[in-house]
Amino acid sequence: MNNQVENSRMFKRGSALGYLEDEDRFLTARADPEFSFGVIGCGMMGQEHIYNALLVGRAKIGGLYDPAAKSIDAATRLIARNGQQEAPRIYASLAQAVADPDTDALIIATPNYTHIDVVRTVVGSNKALFVEKPIATTVADAFEVCQLAAAHSQPVRFGLQYRYKSVYAEALTEVFERRSVGRVHSVNMLEHRFPFLDKVQQWNKFSAYTGGTLVEKCCHYFDLMNLFAGGNPRQVFAVGNQAVNFHNFVYDNKKADGLDQAQLSIQYDNGVIGGFSLCMFTPGTREELVVCGDAGRVHASESARLGEANENRLEVWRGENAASSVRAPEYPSYITKAGHHGSTFFEHLSFVDELSGGVVSGPNLADGLWSVAVGAAAQLSIERGAAVDVAEVLPAGFDPAHWVKTNFQED
Ligand SMILES: NC(=O)c1ccc[n+]([C@@H]2O[C@H](COP(=O)([O-])OP(=O)(O)OC[C@H]3O[C@@H](n4cnc5c(N)ncnc54)[C@H](O)[C@@H]3O)[C@@H](O)[C@H]2O)c1
């Protein structure tokens, strides 16, 4: 952890001292990057990774691969604007990116349905891998991604970074370090937000490309719920539909089919119960996490009306057990603004720490798989109008005793 104000990125980023000679730089000196990343898929999320990798300052962007010229242009300009003088290589194919001997890791930020093929192609390489969420669009493919990752010679990381958002990171500290709620009995989450944004070739409007909204978007929330619940999800009942958004949206002669509202109940195998509410036609964004235990309640939220600033809030209610509190956990604004409320920055810090032989932290491979499994079970439950045993969507040969999620309960 970087705990020295002297090393703060605030000083290194400022341009006010741009006139200084290199020998006069101390607070503003930048270290040479230790790593070089190839970025596969340079759209919205690929660019967020580039920005954060450069902000963290321990990696340069060695190369880019994306068939869309505008994505490559935007990524190249972003790199130049953020202090990297050396232009990245532009690869003509994924094979070329894999063959580049000068990169240490590949960041895969392509559309969901492409992850499986990209991972199949890159696993032979001697490079660390970072695969965006959801790791695949089906549980079977997600399992294959996990198996390939487990056999890979270098670290593999999945993009489930919401656990690094300041409100959830603090909620994790309250629940698992301070034990503020005692034993956890229920976990409820809510995501109310605006519709899916435009994407390159609008892949996110079609379930065939996303895996369904509950896999695509909500794997983040299921990962958090799984983390706080501790046990494995056993049964899911969901209702939902395409209520408001994109009824008139046609692309390539296909009508948009993603659902935009849903409610879920989840039964965990350790008795914890979970609830989740999704609404994607809200004028603003609001996320909430409520964890109730036998000794207290933790309520974390992020909230912003359309076009307005976000407010973070964390309520810890401990009754007569200890002091209760309300606070607003925040990172420095230049970190918060770097994307997903600062969580992508901390995800990158933890990734480069692992690459340099430091602490291995962040989501494990099983976390990636279970987050997809809950989403797939929920999609199936909506189709059937009945509760679904999660075991039904898990692939043949899947052994839950082997694919163990992160469990802070046991620490
Ligand atoms: N972790 C998060 O919070 C978060 C947020 C948004 C998106 N995502 C994930 O990131 C991924 C990308 O989403 P996005 O929002 O950047 O989409 P996007 O459409 O903005 O960008 C995707 C890019 O990938 C390129 N591409 C498509 N197929 C490719 C291939 N085979 N090889 C290389 N490039 C290819 C496209 O041309 C495009 O430039 C998705 O899996 C999405 O779910 C994660």
Ligand as a Chemical Component Dictionary entry (heavy atoms), coordinates in Angstrom:
data_LIG
# 
_chem_comp.id                   LIG 
_chem_comp.type                 NON-POLYMER 
_chem_comp.pdbx_formal_charge   0 
_chem_comp.three_letter_code    LIG 
# 
loop_
_chem_comp_atom.comp_id 
_chem_comp_atom.atom_id 
_chem_comp_atom.alt_atom_id 
_chem_comp_atom.type_symbol 
_chem_comp_atom.charge 
_chem_comp_atom.model_Cartn_x 
_chem_comp_atom.model_Cartn_y 
_chem_comp_atom.model_Cartn_z 
_chem_comp_atom.pdbx_ordinal 
LIG N1  N1  N 0  -15.668 -3.933  -15.007 1  
LIG C1  C1  C 0  -16.558 -3.027  -15.347 2  
LIG O1  O1  O 0  -17.023 -2.260  -14.514 3  
LIG C2  C2  C 0  -17.012 -2.943  -16.766 4  
LIG C3  C3  C 0  -17.686 -1.822  -17.224 5  
LIG C4  C4  C 0  -18.054 -1.753  -18.576 6  
LIG C5  C5  C 0  -17.775 -2.813  -19.417 7  
LIG N2  N2  N 1  -17.143 -3.909  -18.925 8  
LIG C6  C6  C 0  -16.839 -5.068  -19.781 9  
LIG O2  O2  O 0  -15.768 -4.718  -20.650 10 
LIG C7  C7  C 0  -15.932 -5.366  -21.915 11 
LIG C8  C8  C 0  -15.917 -4.321  -23.019 12 
LIG O3  O3  O 0  -17.004 -3.454  -22.838 13 
LIG P1  P1  P 0  -16.958 -1.954  -23.394 14 
LIG O4  O4  O 0  -17.972 -1.223  -22.615 15 
LIG O5  O5  O -1 -15.570 -1.440  -23.410 16 
LIG O6  O6  O 0  -17.478 -2.188  -24.879 17 
LIG P2  P2  P 0  -17.149 -1.273  -26.174 18 
LIG O7  O7  O 0  -18.105 -1.701  -27.213 19 
LIG O8  O8  O 0  -17.076 0.146   -25.775 20 
LIG O9  O9  O 0  -15.671 -1.737  -26.550 21 
LIG C9  C9  C 0  -15.363 -3.043  -26.982 22 
LIG C10 C10 C 0  -14.195 -2.935  -27.955 23 
LIG O10 O10 O 0  -13.766 -4.253  -28.283 24 
LIG C11 C11 C 0  -13.510 -4.292  -29.692 25 
LIG N3  N3  N 0  -13.575 -5.678  -30.121 26 
LIG C12 C12 C 0  -14.650 -6.428  -30.478 27 
LIG N4  N4  N 0  -14.281 -7.693  -30.747 28 
LIG C13 C13 C 0  -12.932 -7.739  -30.569 29 
LIG C14 C14 C 0  -11.961 -8.770  -30.683 30 
LIG N5  N5  N 0  -12.306 -10.011 -31.001 31 
LIG N6  N6  N 0  -10.665 -8.465  -30.430 32 
LIG C15 C15 C 0  -10.294 -7.202  -30.085 33 
LIG N7  N7  N 0  -11.179 -6.194  -29.951 34 
LIG C16 C16 C 0  -12.480 -6.465  -30.179 35 
LIG C17 C17 C 0  -14.565 -3.389  -30.289 36 
LIG O11 O11 O 0  -14.212 -2.965  -31.578 37 
LIG C18 C18 C 0  -14.589 -2.264  -29.277 38 
LIG O12 O12 O 0  -13.672 -1.247  -29.580 39 
LIG C19 C19 C 0  -17.235 -6.150  -21.805 40 
LIG O13 O13 O 0  -16.966 -7.475  -21.414 41 
LIG C20 C20 C 0  -17.987 -5.450  -20.701 42 
LIG O14 O14 O 0  -18.919 -6.259  -20.023 43 
LIG C21 C21 C 0  -16.738 -3.987  -17.631 44 
# 
loop_
_chem_comp_bond.comp_id 
_chem_comp_bond.atom_id_1 
_chem_comp_bond.atom_id_2 
_chem_comp_bond.value_order 
_chem_comp_bond.pdbx_ordinal 
LIG N1  C1  SING 1  
LIG C1  O1  DOUB 2  
LIG C1  C2  SING 3  
LIG C2  C3  SING 4  
LIG C2  C21 DOUB 5  
LIG C3  C4  DOUB 6  
LIG C4  C5  SING 7  
LIG C5  N2  DOUB 8  
LIG N2  C6  SING 9  
LIG N2  C21 SING 10 
LIG C6  O2  SING 11 
LIG C6  C20 SING 12 
LIG O2  C7  SING 13 
LIG C7  C8  SING 14 
LIG C7  C19 SING 15 
LIG C8  O3  SING 16 
LIG O3  P1  SING 17 
LIG P1  O4  DOUB 18 
LIG P1  O5  SING 19 
LIG P1  O6  SING 20 
LIG O6  P2  SING 21 
LIG P2  O7  DOUB 22 
LIG P2  O8  SING 23 
LIG P2  O9  SING 24 
LIG O9  C9  SING 25 
LIG C9  C10 SING 26 
LIG C10 O10 SING 27 
LIG C10 C18 SING 28 
LIG O10 C11 SING 29 
LIG C11 N3  SING 30 
LIG C11 C17 SING 31 
LIG N3  C12 SING 32 
LIG N3  C16 SING 33 
LIG C12 N4  DOUB 34 
LIG N4  C13 SING 35 
LIG C13 C14 SING 36 
LIG C13 C16 DOUB 37 
LIG C14 N5  SING 38 
LIG C14 N6  DOUB 39 
LIG N6  C15 SING 40 
LIG C15 N7  DOUB 41 
LIG N7  C16 SING 42 
LIG C17 O11 SING 43 
LIG C17 C18 SING 44 
LIG C18 O12 SING 45 
LIG C19 O13 SING 46 
LIG C19 C20 SING 47 
LIG C20 O14 SING 48 
# 
